């Protein structure tokens, strides 16, 4: 079942916003994507950023089935009048990779570049979407944003005894949105099918790699922090307040918008 508004059949950019997670570790009592940050849900923050991207496209939001109609109504209010963006909502699967597969399948046939983004990263700036998409266009490859690992890493046993220090130089922390040529991503998910319990891929780059594809990286963004625990929510609130303060300051400077 897919809910749609304002068909725009010429879209070439597709964004799959994954918002079907239950968020058990967060313990918020609602699906994670519908937790509020600064008085707005994570989904609202993400949709507002996505529909600001230049050129328009087709956004598919993947949510729990019972939230589909409400999500469509909420998201539709955020699309500016006359926008080249259209929004659709589709129910998710049992695991994240299934939800992404359903989201890709719901995109218009004209879409040839797909960005997959987690609603749990609500402050991800538009610049990161643009950077990933541009690199996919430039190289024809799958592309993910990544940041260097800055903490010292230790390998420990089940009883918490440290065995060795791990070289962090070749390691990165991966974020979303992740970008793919649509055919490559769809074929990789079709090949994966339903992964056995305990072997599910943790992101779409892994899905592509399991199918034999290669993945490139671009520089990530600190603001693309992921909400997983209550501590992350406090950090995101602080980041949001800093962003809002920066915008208010910019509007009061000479030459700024008033």
C-alpha positions in Angstrom: 0.0 0.0 0.0 1.5 3.3 -1.1 0.1 6.8 -0.4 1.1 9.6 -2.8 0.6 13.3 -3.5 1.4 15.5 -6.5 2.8 13.0 -9.1 6.0 14.2 -10.7 6.9 11.4 -13.2 10.2 13.0 -14.4 12.0 12.7 -11.1 15.6 11.3 -11.5 16.6 11.7 -7.8 15.0 9.5 -5.3 15.3 9.6 -1.5 14.3 6.7 0.7 13.8 8.0 4.3 13.9 5.0 6.6 11.6 5.7 9.5 10.2 2.2 10.4 12.4 1.5 13.4 10.8 0.8 16.8 13.6 2.4 18.8 13.7 -0.1 21.7 17.1 1.2 22.9 15.7 4.7 23.2 12.8 3.6 25.3 10.6 6.6 24.2 7.4 4.6 23.8 6.9 5.7 20.2 8.8 4.7 17.0 12.1 6.5 17.0 11.3 8.6 13.9 8.4 10.2 15.8 10.3 11.3 18.8 10.3 15.1 19.1 13.5 17.2 18.9 12.9 20.9 19.5 9.2 20.4 19.3 9.2 18.6 16.0 9.5 15.0 15.1 12.6 13.5 13.5 10.7 12.8 10.4 9.7 16.5 10.1 13.3 17.7 10.4 14.5 15.2 7.7 11.6 16.0 5.3 12.2 19.7 5.5 15.9 19.3 4.6 15.2 16.8 1.8 12.5 18.9 0.0 15.0 21.9 0.1 17.4 20.0 -2.2 17.8 21.7 -5.6 16.1 20.2 -8.6 13.4 18.3 -6.9 12.8 14.5 -6.8 10.7 11.7 -5.3 10.8 11.2 -1.6 9.5 7.8 -0.2 9.2 7.6 3.6 9.1 4.1 5.0 7.2 3.8 8.2 5.2 1.3 10.3 2.0 0.6 8.5 -0.2 2.1 11.2 1.6 5.4 10.8 1.4 5.7 7.0 -1.6 8.0 6.6 -0.6 10.3 9.4 3.0 10.5 8.1 1.8 11.4 4.6 -0.4 14.2 6.0 2.5 15.5 8.1 5.1 15.4 5.4 2.8 16.9 2.7 2.5 20.1 4.8 6.3 20.6 4.6 6.5 20.5 0.7 6.5 24.2 -0.5 3.8 25.2 -3.0 5.0 24.7 -6.5 7.9 22.4 -5.4 9.4 19.9 -7.8 9.4 17.4 -4.9 6.7 14.8 -4.4 6.2 12.6 -1.3 5.0 9.0 -0.9 4.7 6.8 2.1 5.0 3.1 2.2 5.0 0.5 5.0 8.3 -1.0 6.2 9.5 -4.5 6.6 10.6 -6.6 9.6 14.2 -5.5 9.2 15.9 -2.3 8.0 17.1 -3.9 4.8 13.6 -5.0 3.9 12.3 -1.5 4.6 14.9 -0.1 2.2 14.0 -2.6 -0.5 10.3 -1.7 -0.2 11.2 2.0 -0.4 13.3 1.6 -3.5 10.6 -0.4 -5.1 8.1 2.5 -4.5 10.2 5.1 -6.3 9.2 6.3 -9.8 10.7 4.3 -12.6 12.4 7.4 -13.8 14.6 7.6 -10.7 18.2 6.6 -11.5 20.0 7.8 -8.3 18.9 6.9 -4.8 19.9 8.4 -1.5 19.0 6.3 1.5 18.8 8.2 4.8 17.9 7.3 8.3 15.3 9.5 10.1 17.4 8.9 13.2 19.9 11.5 11.8 17.6 14.5 11.9 20.1 17.3 11.7 22.0 16.1 8.7 22.6 19.2 6.5 21.4 19.5 2.9 25.1 19.9 1.9 25.8 16.3 2.8 22.9 15.1 0.6 24.3 17.2 -2.2 27.9 16.0 -1.7 26.9 12.3 -1.8 24.6 12.7 -4.8 27.2 14.6 -6.7 29.8 12.0 -6.1 27.5 9.2 -7.3 26.8 11.2 -10.5 30.5 11.9 -11.0 31.8 8.3 -10.5 28.8 6.1 -11.2 29.7 4.3 -8.0 28.0 3.7 -4.6 29.0 6.5 -2.1 28.8 6.8 1.6 29.7 9.7 4.0 32.3 8.9 6.6 34.3 10.5 9.4 37.7 9.4 10.8 37.6 7.5 14.1 39.2 9.7 16.7 38.9 7.6 19.8 41.5 5.0 20.8 40.0 1.5 20.0 40.5 -1.6 22.1 39.6 -5.2 21.3 38.1 -6.8 24.4 36.8 -10.2 25.4 33.3 -11.1 26.6 34.5 -10.7 30.2 35.7 -7.1 29.4 39.5 -7.9 29.5 41.5 -5.8 27.0 43.4 -7.9 24.5 44.9 -5.3 22.1 44.8 -1.8 20.8 43.3 -1.6 17.3 44.9 0.6 14.6 42.3 3.3 13.9 44.0 4.8 10.9 42.1 2.8 8.2 38.8 3.0 10.1 35.9 5.4 9.6 32.5 5.9 11.2 29.8 5.7 8.5 26.7 7.9 8.2 23.7 8.5 6.0 22.6 9.5 3.4 24.2 6.8 1.4 24.0 7.1 -2.4 23.7 4.5 -5.1 22.9 4.1 -8.8 19.3 2.8 -8.5 19.9 -0.3 -10.6 22.9 -1.4 -8.5 21.0 -0.9 -5.2 17.8 -2.6 -6.3 19.8 -5.6 -7.7 21.8 -5.9 -4.5 18.7 -6.0 -2.4 17.0 -8.5 -4.7 20.1 -10.7 -4.4 20.2 -10.4 -0.6 16.5 -11.4 -0.2 15.7 -12.1 3.4 18.9 -12.5 5.4 19.0 -15.2 8.1 18.6 -13.9 11.6 21.9 -12.6 13.0 23.4 -12.0 9.6 21.4 -8.9 8.6 23.4 -6.1 7.0 23.7 -2.9 9.1 23.6 -0.5 6.2 23.0 -0.4 2.4 26.7 -0.2 1.6 27.1 -3.7 3.1 24.2 -4.9 1.0 26.0 -3.7 -2.2 29.3 -5.1 -1.1 27.7 -8.5 -0.4 26.5 -8.5 -4.0 30.1 -7.8 -5.2 29.9 -4.0 -5.6 32.4 -1.5 -4.5 31.7 1.6 -2.3 33.5 5.0 -2.2 33.5 7.5 0.7 33.1 11.3 0.9 33.6 13.4 4.0 30.8 13.2 6.5 29.3 15.8 8.8 29.3 16.0 12.6 25.7 17.2 12.5 24.7 13.9 11.0 24.7 12.4 14.5 22.4 9.4 15.0 19.8 9.1 17.7 20.1 5.8 19.5 20.1 6.4 23.3 18.6 9.1 25.6 22.1 10.6 25.7 22.1 11.1 22.0 18.8 13.0 22.3 20.4 15.4 24.7 23.3 15.9 22.4 21.0 16.5 19.4 19.0 19.0 21.4 22.2 20.9 22.2 23.3 20.8 18.5 19.9 22.1 17.4 19.9 25.0 19.8 23.4 26.0 18.7 22.1 25.9 15.0 19.1 28.0 15.8 21.3 30.5 17.7 23.7 30.7 14.7 20.8 31.3 12.3 19.3 34.1 14.6 22.7 35.7 14.8 23.1 35.6 11.0 19.8 37.4 10.5 20.8 40.3 12.7 24.2 40.9 11.0 24.5 43.6 8.4 23.3 42.3 5.1 21.5 39.4 6.7 17.8 38.6 6.2 15.5 40.5 8.5 
